[in-house]
Amino acid sequence: MFTGIIKAVGRIRHVYPKEDAVRIHIDPGKLDLTDVAIGDSIAVNGACLTLTAFEEGCFTVDVSGETLSCTHGLDIPGNPVNLEKALRFSDRLDGHLVSGHVEGVGEVVQFTQAGDRCLLAIQPPPQLFKYIIPKGSITIDGVSLTVNQVASERVEINLIPHTLANTAFKQFEPGKKVNLETDMIVKYVARLLDQAQGKQS
């Protein structure tokens, strides 16, 4: 479990193909790994991955073909990635509850600076729209964000300077693909409502 509060921006250094998977070496940047052990979870651009080794100043993770099929950017050498260590029960929950299970890949359709802020507009897959609400939470490439507006084909978010300075978002541009996870609580409520309506019909 994670919060969506990014602790460092790392970089994918090497990608090694394996049978139905890849092994990825990730430069952790400024992420403190002194309290992290093999087998622990780390969110990499929003995807919960298991740390398998420490090698040459990097940590390694194995990414299955299934994970690669529903995410973007995890197997691109040189790609900057947002990193977060798993949440402890004693930690402050500054973002929102994030599972690290990416639900789909969206596309940046607008990234416009407006004063000291930035307007980010994302086009999510159609099946995710029912879980996205104004002033609700969404995770984009592992970052916990508040939805500003929801239109017919896009979701708008206002980014503050701190977010731009401490994530890989500064390299966004229209057309970029991003990993999305919708709000966990909204999903459970929607599922319960769907089940209740099914029983009534």
C-alpha beads as a LAMMPS data file, in Angstrom:
LAMMPS data file: protein, C-alpha beads

201 atoms
200 bonds

1 atom types
1 bond types

-500.0 500.0 xlo xhi
-500.0 500.0 ylo yhi
-500.0 500.0 zlo zhi

Masses

1 110.0

Atoms # bond

1 1 1 0.000 0.000 0.000
2 1 1 1.192 3.501 -0.850
3 1 1 0.157 7.157 -0.441
4 1 1 1.027 8.642 -3.826
5 1 1 3.531 11.018 -2.223
6 1 1 6.672 10.666 -4.324
7 1 1 9.932 10.399 -2.404
8 1 1 12.372 10.547 -5.319
9 1 1 12.686 10.504 -9.083
10 1 1 14.806 7.596 -10.295
11 1 1 15.768 6.405 -13.735
12 1 1 15.565 3.089 -15.542
13 1 1 19.166 2.144 -16.235
14 1 1 18.981 -1.301 -17.836
15 1 1 16.244 -3.634 -19.112
16 1 1 16.995 -7.333 -19.547
17 1 1 14.446 -9.588 -21.281
18 1 1 13.443 -12.810 -19.515
19 1 1 10.888 -15.451 -20.424
20 1 1 7.501 -13.634 -20.448
21 1 1 9.021 -10.848 -18.326
22 1 1 11.845 -8.326 -18.017
23 1 1 14.354 -7.589 -15.273
24 1 1 14.793 -3.878 -14.721
25 1 1 17.681 -2.079 -13.009
26 1 1 16.543 1.236 -11.536
27 1 1 18.794 4.043 -10.334
28 1 1 17.014 5.156 -7.129
29 1 1 18.093 8.799 -7.323
30 1 1 17.740 10.313 -3.845
31 1 1 15.506 7.523 -2.516
32 1 1 16.835 6.253 0.822
33 1 1 17.033 2.455 0.566
34 1 1 18.756 1.821 3.915
35 1 1 15.530 0.482 5.425
36 1 1 14.487 -1.510 2.348
37 1 1 15.114 -5.251 2.012
38 1 1 14.856 -7.763 -0.804
39 1 1 11.194 -8.726 -1.128
40 1 1 9.904 -5.275 -0.176
41 1 1 7.535 -3.358 -2.438
42 1 1 8.360 -0.125 -4.233
43 1 1 5.979 1.840 -6.441
44 1 1 7.618 2.661 -9.770
45 1 1 5.526 5.141 -11.779
46 1 1 2.515 3.864 -9.867
47 1 1 3.144 0.127 -10.303
48 1 1 3.787 -1.918 -7.169
49 1 1 6.928 -3.958 -7.855
50 1 1 8.970 -6.326 -5.674
51 1 1 12.619 -5.502 -5.085
52 1 1 14.709 -8.551 -6.048
53 1 1 18.316 -7.391 -5.622
54 1 1 20.753 -4.511 -5.164
55 1 1 23.303 -4.269 -7.977
56 1 1 25.789 -1.572 -9.018
57 1 1 24.036 1.277 -7.220
58 1 1 20.644 0.169 -8.531
59 1 1 17.789 -1.930 -7.253
60 1 1 16.289 -4.561 -9.523
61 1 1 12.700 -5.669 -10.089
62 1 1 11.171 -8.356 -12.274
63 1 1 8.169 -7.180 -14.275
64 1 1 5.772 -9.749 -15.719
65 1 1 4.309 -9.612 -19.178
66 1 1 0.885 -8.992 -17.595
67 1 1 2.170 -5.882 -15.803
68 1 1 3.894 -4.633 -18.952
69 1 1 0.651 -5.066 -20.907
70 1 1 -1.315 -2.693 -18.649
71 1 1 1.378 -0.097 -17.870
72 1 1 3.657 2.220 -19.792
73 1 1 7.271 3.299 -19.463
74 1 1 8.620 0.588 -17.173
75 1 1 10.782 -1.030 -19.858
76 1 1 12.280 2.073 -21.487
77 1 1 15.979 2.602 -20.633
78 1 1 16.682 6.166 -19.543
79 1 1 13.056 6.817 -18.610
80 1 1 12.654 8.887 -15.396
81 1 1 10.316 7.221 -12.886
82 1 1 8.510 8.363 -9.747
83 1 1 9.448 6.244 -6.721
84 1 1 7.739 5.575 -3.382
85 1 1 8.483 3.003 -0.708
86 1 1 5.606 1.001 0.760
87 1 1 3.497 2.619 3.469
88 1 1 4.000 1.687 7.120
89 1 1 0.948 1.611 9.400
90 1 1 2.644 4.268 11.556
91 1 1 3.178 6.656 8.605
92 1 1 1.155 9.783 7.953
93 1 1 -1.314 9.422 5.100
94 1 1 -0.615 12.683 3.259
95 1 1 -1.959 11.595 -0.141
96 1 1 -4.629 8.900 -0.411
97 1 1 -4.684 5.111 -0.272
98 1 1 -2.947 3.794 -3.384
99 1 1 -2.688 0.064 -4.105
100 1 1 -0.043 0.262 -6.813
101 1 1 -2.258 -1.737 -9.181
102 1 1 -2.324 0.245 -12.416
103 1 1 -5.756 0.042 -14.059
104 1 1 -4.997 1.553 -17.411
105 1 1 -2.852 3.864 -19.500
106 1 1 -4.014 7.409 -20.216
107 1 1 -2.652 10.114 -22.494
108 1 1 -1.616 13.686 -21.760
109 1 1 -3.715 15.982 -23.961
110 1 1 -2.719 19.321 -22.405
111 1 1 0.193 20.492 -20.292
112 1 1 0.062 24.266 -19.998
113 1 1 1.908 26.583 -17.617
114 1 1 -0.314 29.250 -16.050
115 1 1 1.655 31.499 -13.716
116 1 1 3.217 29.371 -10.987
117 1 1 0.816 26.506 -11.672
118 1 1 0.274 24.076 -14.508
119 1 1 -2.881 22.652 -16.070
120 1 1 -2.581 18.930 -16.756
121 1 1 -5.337 17.285 -18.798
122 1 1 -5.429 13.513 -19.208
123 1 1 -7.575 11.350 -21.465
124 1 1 -8.197 8.131 -19.507
125 1 1 -9.500 4.847 -20.925
126 1 1 -13.331 5.006 -21.148
127 1 1 -13.839 2.247 -18.560
128 1 1 -12.200 4.370 -15.834
129 1 1 -14.431 7.448 -16.154
130 1 1 -17.099 6.091 -13.781
131 1 1 -14.524 6.087 -10.961
132 1 1 -13.264 9.653 -11.502
133 1 1 -15.125 12.515 -9.825
134 1 1 -14.441 16.253 -9.376
135 1 1 -12.456 16.911 -6.171
136 1 1 -11.796 13.177 -5.907
137 1 1 -8.392 11.504 -6.005
138 1 1 -6.519 9.930 -8.891
139 1 1 -3.016 8.512 -9.188
140 1 1 -1.006 9.473 -12.271
141 1 1 2.380 7.774 -12.659
142 1 1 2.263 7.070 -8.941
143 1 1 1.427 10.635 -7.868
144 1 1 -1.633 11.308 -5.712
145 1 1 -3.574 14.195 -7.266
146 1 1 -6.910 15.943 -6.820
147 1 1 -9.228 16.047 -9.823
148 1 1 -10.277 19.583 -10.707
149 1 1 -12.759 18.930 -13.513
150 1 1 -14.109 15.963 -15.444
151 1 1 -15.211 16.563 -19.031
152 1 1 -16.565 14.150 -21.633
153 1 1 -13.157 12.850 -22.696
154 1 1 -10.637 14.391 -20.291
155 1 1 -9.730 14.893 -16.671
156 1 1 -8.201 18.217 -15.619
157 1 1 -5.780 18.672 -12.723
158 1 1 -3.971 21.759 -11.432
159 1 1 -0.342 21.032 -10.548
160 1 1 1.422 23.152 -7.940
161 1 1 5.147 24.033 -8.214
162 1 1 6.102 21.505 -5.501
163 1 1 4.623 18.643 -7.523
164 1 1 6.414 19.751 -10.679
165 1 1 9.724 20.105 -8.840
166 1 1 9.586 16.720 -7.088
167 1 1 8.219 14.380 -9.762
168 1 1 8.979 13.427 -13.357
169 1 1 6.003 15.524 -14.493
170 1 1 8.238 18.372 -15.613
171 1 1 8.999 16.307 -18.726
172 1 1 5.342 15.842 -19.678
173 1 1 4.060 16.930 -23.075
174 1 1 0.916 16.180 -25.105
175 1 1 0.883 12.609 -26.345
176 1 1 2.802 11.180 -23.394
177 1 1 1.343 7.946 -21.973
178 1 1 0.786 7.733 -18.211
179 1 1 -0.170 5.006 -15.729
180 1 1 -3.500 5.541 -13.970
181 1 1 -5.092 4.209 -10.788
182 1 1 -8.473 5.509 -9.677
183 1 1 -9.624 6.026 -6.103
184 1 1 -9.923 2.757 -4.205
185 1 1 -12.925 3.852 -2.117
186 1 1 -14.873 5.031 -5.184
187 1 1 -14.290 1.644 -6.832
188 1 1 -15.616 -0.287 -3.835
189 1 1 -18.684 1.951 -3.554
190 1 1 -19.390 1.578 -7.298
191 1 1 -19.062 -2.200 -7.033
192 1 1 -21.476 -2.358 -4.087
193 1 1 -24.001 -0.180 -5.924
194 1 1 -23.715 -2.350 -9.050
195 1 1 -24.346 -5.481 -6.951
196 1 1 -27.316 -3.884 -5.187
197 1 1 -28.886 -2.831 -8.478
198 1 1 -28.316 -6.293 -9.886
199 1 1 -30.210 -7.888 -7.017
200 1 1 -33.128 -5.467 -7.462
201 1 1 -33.523 -6.115 -11.195

Bonds

1 1 1 2
2 1 2 3
3 1 3 4
4 1 4 5
5 1 5 6
6 1 6 7
7 1 7 8
8 1 8 9
9 1 9 10
10 1 10 11
11 1 11 12
12 1 12 13
13 1 13 14
14 1 14 15
15 1 15 16
16 1 16 17
17 1 17 18
18 1 18 19
19 1 19 20
20 1 20 21
21 1 21 22
22 1 22 23
23 1 23 24
24 1 24 25
25 1 25 26
26 1 26 27
27 1 27 28
28 1 28 29
29 1 29 30
30 1 30 31
31 1 31 32
32 1 32 33
33 1 33 34
34 1 34 35
35 1 35 36
36 1 36 37
37 1 37 38
38 1 38 39
39 1 39 40
40 1 40 41
41 1 41 42
42 1 42 43
43 1 43 44
44 1 44 45
45 1 45 46
46 1 46 47
47 1 47 48
48 1 48 49
49 1 49 50
50 1 50 51
51 1 51 52
52 1 52 53
53 1 53 54
54 1 54 55
55 1 55 56
56 1 56 57
57 1 57 58
58 1 58 59
59 1 59 60
60 1 60 61
61 1 61 62
62 1 62 63
63 1 63 64
64 1 64 65
65 1 65 66
66 1 66 67
67 1 67 68
68 1 68 69
69 1 69 70
70 1 70 71
71 1 71 72
72 1 72 73
73 1 73 74
74 1 74 75
75 1 75 76
76 1 76 77
77 1 77 78
78 1 78 79
79 1 79 80
80 1 80 81
81 1 81 82
82 1 82 83
83 1 83 84
84 1 84 85
85 1 85 86
86 1 86 87
87 1 87 88
88 1 88 89
89 1 89 90
90 1 90 91
91 1 91 92
92 1 92 93
93 1 93 94
94 1 94 95
95 1 95 96
96 1 96 97
97 1 97 98
98 1 98 99
99 1 99 100
100 1 100 101
101 1 101 102
102 1 102 103
103 1 103 104
104 1 104 105
105 1 105 106
106 1 106 107
107 1 107 108
108 1 108 109
109 1 109 110
110 1 110 111
111 1 111 112
112 1 112 113
113 1 113 114
114 1 114 115
115 1 115 116
116 1 116 117
117 1 117 118
118 1 118 119
119 1 119 120
120 1 120 121
121 1 121 122
122 1 122 123
123 1 123 124
124 1 124 125
125 1 125 126
126 1 126 127
127 1 127 128
128 1 128 129
129 1 129 130
130 1 130 131
131 1 131 132
132 1 132 133
133 1 133 134
134 1 134 135
135 1 135 136
136 1 136 137
137 1 137 138
138 1 138 139
139 1 139 140
140 1 140 141
141 1 141 142
142 1 142 143
143 1 143 144
144 1 144 145
145 1 145 146
146 1 146 147
147 1 147 148
148 1 148 149
149 1 149 150
150 1 150 151
151 1 151 152
152 1 152 153
153 1 153 154
154 1 154 155
155 1 155 156
156 1 156 157
157 1 157 158
158 1 158 159
159 1 159 160
160 1 160 161
161 1 161 162
162 1 162 163
163 1 163 164
164 1 164 165
165 1 165 166
166 1 166 167
167 1 167 168
168 1 168 169
169 1 169 170
170 1 170 171
171 1 171 172
172 1 172 173
173 1 173 174
174 1 174 175
175 1 175 176
176 1 176 177
177 1 177 178
178 1 178 179
179 1 179 180
180 1 180 181
181 1 181 182
182 1 182 183
183 1 183 184
184 1 184 185
185 1 185 186
186 1 186 187
187 1 187 188
188 1 188 189
189 1 189 190
190 1 190 191
191 1 191 192
192 1 192 193
193 1 193 194
194 1 194 195
195 1 195 196
196 1 196 197
197 1 197 198
198 1 198 199
199 1 199 200
200 1 200 201
